[in-house]
C-alpha cells in the first residue's frame, strides 16, 4: 500500500487521477520564477516554432526543447516522431537541460511514486488563447518503464486524462501555475490532452501557458 506521507510530505496533498497517475498541486510554484527564466534562455537559442501532427495538420501550440535529444515536427511526415540530438535545420545540439529542470523532474517523479527517474529530454510547449492539444498517447520514447512529468506555468487550463482506449472515460482536471502531473506504470500509455486555453493574463508569462514535459528517451 502506497504511503503518501513517505512520498509527498505533510505540506503536499496528493490527488490520484487513476492508478499510476498523480496530480501534485503547486509542486513547482516556488521554483516557477527560475523555471520561466530558464525557458526564456532556452528559447533565445531555439525559438518556439509551429508544430505539425503526423498527418500534416498544423497544431495550435508552438514548441521548443532542451536536453540530450528531443523532437520538433514542423513539416508533414508519415513517420512517428523521431528524437534527435541535433536541432532541426542545423547541426547544433539542443541546449543542455538546466540543473533546476533536472532537479524538479526527479523530485516530482519521486513524489509521484517513480524514484530514480533520469530524464534526458524536455519538450517545452507554448499555448496562447485558443491553443489546445487533442487526445493522444506518448508512444515515441521507446521506454515505457519511465514516467512522464508535466509541469504547468502561467494561465490555467483543463487537462484531459483518460485510459488506454481513446473511447474510455475522460477526467477533466483544472491545472494552475506550478501544478505538476506525473504518470507512469499502468497509466504510462493513457490518452491525454488539453482543452483550448482561455483568454487571460498571468504575471509570470503574460497571455500564455508554458508546459514542460520531461521524458526518458531510449536511444
N, C-alpha and C positions, 0 to 999 in steps of 0.2 A: 504493500500500500504506500503510495507516494506521500511523504511527509512534507507539506508545503513550507513549514517553518524552516526546514533544512535548506530549501532552495531560495525562498523569497525573503525571509527575514520578516520582522514584525511590522516594518514600515510599508510593505507592499501587499496589496490584496489581489491575489491571482483571480483571473476569470478563465474558466475552462470553456473553450469553444466546442471542442469534441476531443475524444481520446487522441493524444498526440499533438494537440494544438492549444496554445495558451496565449492569452492577452495580458500584457504587463502594462497597466495604466501608468503613464508619466515616468516610465523607467528611464527614459533618455532626457527628461526635462532639464535636469541640472547641467547636462552636457550639451544642450542644444545650441547655445551661442558659439561654442568652439566647433561643433559639427557644421553649422552653417558657414563659418569662416573657412573651414576645410573644403566644403563644397565649392565655395567661390574660387578658392585657389586651384582646385582640380579643373573647374570649367573654364578657367582662363587658359589652360593648356589644351583641354579637349572640350570645346564649346558644345552646348546642347544642340542636338540635331533631330530632325524629324525621323520617325521610325516607320517601317512598313511591316505588315503581317507577312506570314509565309506565302499567302496568296497574292500579295502585292498591294493590298489596300493600305492607304495612309492612316497611321494611327494618330490619335488626337494628342497624345503625350509626346514629350521630347526627352532625349536621354543622353547621358554621358556615362563615364565609368572610371574605375581605378582598380589596381591590384595586379597580380601576376598576369591575368588574362581576363577578358570579358568579351562581350559581343554587342554590336550595333548593326541591325539590319536596316539599312537606309536605301536599299534597292530591291526590286522584286526578285524573289528566289524561290525555286521549287524545293530547296533543301531546308532541313531543320536548321536552327540556329547553330552557328559554328563559333566556338570560342577561340580567340586568338590572342597572342601576346603583343601583337602589333596593332596600332591604331589604323582604322581603315583609311585608304588613300595616302598612306605614309609608312615609313619604316621605323618610326619612333615607337618605343614601348609605352604602354599605359602608365600613367603616373602611379607611383607607389601608394599603397593604401596607408593613410595617416595612422599613426600609433593609436589615436583615440578611436578610430573606426574599429581597429582590431580588438582593442580592449573592450569596447562596448559590445561588439558582436559576441565575443567569448563570454562575457558576463551574462548577457541576455540568454544565450543558448544554455548556459549552466542553470540559470534561474528557471528556464523552461523544461528542465529535466534532461538536457543533452550535453553533459560535460565533455570536455575535450574537443570542442568544435574549433577548427582552424580554417577560417575562410581564406580563399585565395582570389576572390572576385567580389566586387561590389558594383552593382548596376545602380545608377543614380537617375531616377525618373523625375521629370518636372511636369506637374499638372497645372494648367491655368483654367479659369472658369469654363465649364463645358467639357473639359477633357475627361476621359473615362478609360477603363480597361475591362474588356469583356472577359467572361469566364474562360479560364484556361488552366492547364496543368503545367508545372515546371518539370519537364522531362529531359531537358537537353544537357543536364550536368553530368550524367553518367555516374552519379554517386548518390544512390537513394538512401544510403546509410546516414548521410549528413543532413542536418535540418536546414530550413530556410529561416533567416532572421530578417524581419522587415520593420524599418523604423520610419515613423511619420513625423514630418516637420512642417509647420505652417498651418494653412487652413484646414479645417476639419473635413472629413469625407466619410462616406459609408462604404465599409469594406464588406465584400460578399465572400462567404466561405461555405462551401458545400462538402460533398462526399466524393467518392471515387467515380461516381457516374454523373454526367452533366445534368441529367434529369432529376436528380435527387433533391431533397430539401436544402434550401439555402438560408443560412443565417445572415442577418444584416447587422453589422457591428459598427457603431459610430467610433471613429478614430480621431483623436485630437493631437495637438502638438506634443511631442515627446512620447507618445504611445508606441509600444513595440509588440509585434506579433511574432511568435515562434511556432513553427510546426515541423514535424518530422515523424519518424516511426510509422504508425498506421495511418497518419494523416499526410504523409510526405507528398503523395500524388493527388491530394484533394484539389478539386476545382475551386478557383478563387478569382476575384476581380474587384473593381471598384465602380460605384455609380458616378455619374457626371459630377464634377466639382462645382459647387455653388459659388456664386459671386461673393466676394468678401475681401477683407484686408487683414493681414496678420503682421504685427510689428516686427517679427523676426525675418520674414521673407517677402512681405508685400502681398500681391494678389495671386498667390500661388501656393501649391503644396509640393514639397520635396519628399521623395520616398527613397530611402537607402535599402537595398536588398542585398544581403550577404549570402554567398553561396560557397560551397566547396566543389570545385570542378575537378573531375578525374581526367587526367591527360593521358 
